[in-house]
């Protein structure tokens, strides 16, 4: 990184109240009412952190019908369009890194093992993400993963002696955006599948090891009624058995 770039990044971080401004912004993310509100906060985070590009990705792994990827872009939209057109999700080295690591890193430090991974990174560089700070975030179940990527067109902008406070704040933003998207996707999934409070309670009790008779006593219903409710709930989740339903519900953060 050139001395000018070091000076610029250091200058941004050393500005009066830099950390408190970013933390105040991070605290607002939980109150975002919709994806557009969250996106506005991503743009604000980009400005506060002094970067030209910001991308947040939230995705569910698993290779089943519930797998999904959600993007928020405070960056060149052409990058995302080309990325999606080539379906680079499974080949993305940054997402792979975030799925198995929690430490903030830089794109240049992530090894590229395949030609596809090289193409994914080349595409990002094409649209201005040359030097990239990557902050992972994960759910307790490990199914939903988040990634905040902060980019600059200047080579090595972050890589050499990036101030520690910058990476700490990047991690804080990543976690807050990830928590918000996890809640949003949970509510969307509950609405789409038509799950009721009783459905969620059934899943919760099953997860805690309660059998039909125990659940029936808990809900003051008959065992036959509980079995009937399970049949309807399994149908909603498209699963053959209550064990599968409970596994899916836990994996995707429904309970």
Long-range contacts (C-beta under 8 A, 24 or more apart in sequence): 1-131, 1-154, 1-155, 1-156, 1-157, 1-158, 1-159, 1-160, 1-161, 2-154, 2-156, 5-154, 5-156, 5-157, 6-160, 6-161, 8-50, 9-50, 9-157, 9-158, 9-162, 9-163, 9-166, 10-163, 12-49, 12-50, 13-163, 13-165, 13-166, 18-48, 18-165, 19-165, 19-169, 21-48, 22-48, 22-49, 22-169, 22-172, 22-173, 23-169, 23-172, 25-173, 26-169, 26-172, 26-173, 26-176, 27-176, 29-173, 29-176, 29-177, 29-179, 29-180, 30-176, 30-179, 30-180, 32-180, 35-72, 35-184, 38-72, 38-177, 38-180, 38-181, 38-184, 39-72, 39-73, 39-74, 41-177, 42-72, 42-74, 42-177, 43-74, 45-74, 45-173, 46-74, 46-150, 49-150, 49-166, 49-169, 49-170, 49-173, 51-133, 51-150, 51-151, 51-152, 52-128, 52-151, 52-152, 52-153, 53-127, 53-128, 53-129, 53-149, 53-150, 53-151, 53-152, 53-153, 54-148, 54-149, 54-150, 54-151, 55-79, 55-80, 55-129, 55-147, 55-148, 55-149, 55-151, 56-146, 56-147, 56-148, 56-149, 56-174, 56-177, 56-181, 57-95, 57-146, 57-147, 57-149, 58-144, 58-145, 58-146, 58-177, 58-178, 58-181, 58-182, 58-185, 59-89, 59-95, 59-144, 59-145, 59-146, 60-143, 60-144, 60-185, 60-252, 61-99, 61-143, 61-144, 61-145, 62-143, 62-251, 65-238, 66-189, 66-248, 66-252, 68-185, 70-181, 70-185, 72-177, 75-127, 75-128, 75-129, 75-151, 76-127, 76-128, 78-127, 79-123, 79-124, 79-126, 79-127, 79-129, 82-123, 83-120, 83-123, 86-119, 86-123, 88-116, 88-119, 88-120, 88-123, 91-116, 91-117, 91-119, 91-120, 92-117, 92-120, 93-117, 93-120, 93-121, 94-120, 94-132, 94-134, 94-147, 94-149, 95-145, 95-147, 97-134, 97-136, 98-134, 98-136, 98-137, 98-138, 98-145, 98-146, 98-147, 99-136, 99-138, 99-145, 101-136, 102-136, 102-138, 103-136, 104-133, 104-134, 104-135, 104-136, 104-167, 104-170, 104-171, 105-133, 105-134, 106-131, 106-132, 106-133, 106-134, 106-158, 106-159, 106-162, 107-131, 107-132, 107-134, 107-149, 108-132, 108-156, 108-159, 109-159, 110-134, 124-151, 128-152, 128-153, 129-153, 130-154, 130-155, 130-157, 131-155, 131-156, 131-157, 131-158, 131-159, 132-158, 133-158, 133-162, 133-166, 133-167, 133-170, 135-167, 135-170, 135-171, 135-173, 135-174, 136-174, 137-171, 137-174, 137-175, 137-177, 137-178, 137-179, 138-178, 139-178, 139-182, 139-253, 141-250, 141-251, 141-252, 141-253, 143-251, 143-252, 143-253, 144-178, 144-181, 144-182, 144-185, 144-252, 144-253, 146-174, 146-175, 146-177, 146-178, 146-181, 146-182, 147-174, 148-173, 148-174, 148-177, 182-253, 185-252, 185-253, 186-252, 186-253, 186-254, 189-252, 189-254, 190-254, 193-236, 193-237, 194-236, 195-233, 195-236, 195-254, 198-229, 199-229, 199-233, 199-236, 200-249, 200-254, 200-255, 202-226, 202-229, 202-230, 202-233, 203-233, 203-245, 203-246, 203-249, 203-250, 203-254, 203-255, 204-255, 206-242, 206-243, 206-245, 206-246, 207-246, 207-249, 207-250, 207-255
